C-alpha cells in the first residue's frame, strides 16, 4: 500500500505535549497516538511491524515444541490469592470487582492461569514435558511510563510456561529457550543485544536472564568481558 493511503497523521515538528525523544519520533512519523499515560493506539504501519515480529516469535516457539494458547485477560482474584501474589505484588497489579462483587485482577502475567489450565488437563506424567505460550495484550500499572513504547502500562507480551517432571529436564529446556530468544533477536535485526544473569523478581524462579540492548541512552550499566563475554 502507498504511504499516502495509510490511515495516519505525520508531523514536521515535535508535538508540544511530548517530551520523550523516541515517543516524539514515533508520533511525528505516524506510528502511535497516545490515549492515556502509557497507553497508545498503534497505526496500521505499526501493526504491520508488530505482526511481523510476532510471526518470528511464533516460528521460534513452535520450533522448540511450544503450543500456543490464549488465557483470559481478566481473572478471578482467587487464583492469585492461592499463589500468594495477590498480596505480595503491589499497585502494579490492577484489582477490581465485577458486578457481583467478586474480586478480579487484570492480567499482567499469567503464571496462575497456566497452572490452573495444566493441573486439570495434564493429569498423567506421560503427557510431560511440554510448553505452552501466548501473545496477548496485558496491563501493568507502571509508575514510571517513559521511553515511548519501551516502558508502558498496556503492552503486548509473549509469555511461555514449560512443565517438567524433573529439575534436570527443566534446566535443559531452559537453554533451548535461551537459544530461541537469541535467534529471535537476530532475525528481528537487533544484534546489539546481550543476555545477562538477572533477578527473577516478582516472577520467581531459580535462574533468569535479561536481554539488554546496548545503547548509550539506557538506564542500566553492565560490565562485559572481552575475553569470555
N, C-alpha and C positions, 0 to 999 in steps of 0.2 A: 504494500500500500504506500502511496506517496505521502510524504510528510505533511503536505498541505491538507490532506484529507483526514489526518488523525484528529480525534477529539482531544484537544489540549489547548493550553494558552502559554505562550512564551513571552519573556520579558527581557528587554535590553538592560534594564537597571535592576539592582537588588531590591526586592520588596522591602518596604520601610519597616515592617514588623518582624523581620528575620535578622538575627544576629549571628547565626551559625553558618560558617562558610560552606560546608558541604551541603547543608539543607538549602542554602540560598542558591547554589548552583543547580540543584535538582528542581527547585521551584522555577528558576529562570528558564531552564530547559524544557519545562512542561512535563516533568516526570511525576511529581507528587503535589498534593494540595493538603495543607493542614486542616484538620477538622476540629481538633482539640489538642490539649497538651500531650504530646507523644502519640497522637493518633492521626493517621494520614489516609487519604484516598489515593490509590495508585492509578495513574492514567493508563490508557491502553498500551503504550510503548513499554511502560514499566512492568505491566502484567505479562507482556510477551517475554521480557527478560527473566522474570521470576519463574515463568513456566519452563524456560529452557534450563534454568538451574535445577528446578525440581526434577526434570527429566533425567539429568545426570545423577542426582542423588538416588532416584528410584532405581536406575540401572545398577548402581554400585551396591545398593542394599539388596537387590534381588540377586546380584552376583554372589553374595556371601550367604544366600539362603533365607533372606528376610521375606516376610509375608506382610503385605500392607493391610492395615485395619483402619477403622475410624472410631475413636472414642467420643463420648459426648462432651460438649463444652461446659455445660452446667451439670454439676454432680451433687448428690446428697452429701451433706457435711459428715454424715455417719461414717463414710469411707475414710475421710481424713481424720476423724476422731479415733478411729480404730488404729491408724498408723501412728497417731500422736502428733501429726504435723499440723492439725487444725489449730493447736495451741502453740506449737513451737515456732511456726512461721509467723512473722509479724504482719504489718499492714500491707505488705506487698500482695498478699492473698486477698482477693475481693470476696467478702462474705455477704450474703443477703438471705432474705426469707421469701419463699414463694407465697402464693395467695392463700395457701392453707396454713401458713405459719411455720412450715418446715425449714430448718436451716439448710442452706445451699452454699456452694462455692463455685466460682468461675475458674475453670482450669488454667493454671499457669504451667503445669506439668502433669503427667498422667501415670505416675507410678502406681498410685492407688487403683486407678481404673484398670490398669493392665493386670494387677494381681487379682482383682475382682473377676476379671474376664477369664484368666487362666485357671484359677482354682476350681472352677466348675466345668471347665472344658477339657483340660489336660489332666485326667484323673488316673493315668497309668504311666509308669516310668518308661514304657516303650514309646511314648509319644515325645520324649525328650531326647536331645536338646532341640530348641527351636528359638527363632527370633521373630518378633512382631514389631512393626514400625508404623508411624503415621506422619502425614504432613498436614498441619492444622493451624488455624488462627488461634492465638492464645492471648490472654490478658494478664499483665502483671502491673500492679500499681507502683511503678518505678518512681522513686522520689527525685531522681536526677535525670530528666529527659534531655538528651543532648546528642550532637553528632548526627543530625539528620535521621536516617533510619537505623543507626547503629545502636542507640540506647533509647528504646521507645516503650510505651505502655502496651500497645497492641502490636503483635508481631506474628510472623509465620515461623513455626518451628518444626523441624524434623526430629522426632524423638523415637528412640528404639529401645526395646526391652527384650533381653535374652534370658532364657530359663534353662538351667542345667541340673544335673544330678551329682556333680562334684565340683569342688573349687578348682581342680586342675583343668577340667573341661572349660569352665568359665574363663580362666586366665588365658587359655589357648585361643578361645573365640574372641576375647578382648583384643588380642593382637591382630586378628583378622579384621576387626572393625577399625583398628588403628590404621592399618594399611589402606582400608577402603576410604577413610577420610583423606588420607594423603592423595589418593587418586582423584577424589572429588575436587580438591583444591587445584590440582594440576590441570584437570580437564576444564575447570571453570576459568582458567587463565589467571590464577592468583598464586604465583610461585614464591612470593616473598613471605610465606607462612612457615613458621617453625612450631613444633609441638614441645611443650614444656610440662613437667610434672606440676600438678596443681592441687589445691584443696578441693575436696568434693563438695564442701559447703552444705547447704540445706538438702541437697540431693542424696547425701550419704554415700557410702561405698568405701572400698579399701584402696583402690587405685584410680587415679583420674589424670587426664591430660587436657591441657588447654591449648588451642591453636592460636598463636599470636601473629598478627600481621605486622611486619617490621616497617615502622614509619616514624619519622621524626616528630610527629604531632600526636603521638599516643599518650596514654595516661599511666602506663606501667613501664618499668625498667627491667630488662632481663640481661643476664650475662651469658654470652656464648663463647665456647672454647673452640679455637680454630683447629686444634689437634684432634678432638674427639666429638665435636658438635654438642 
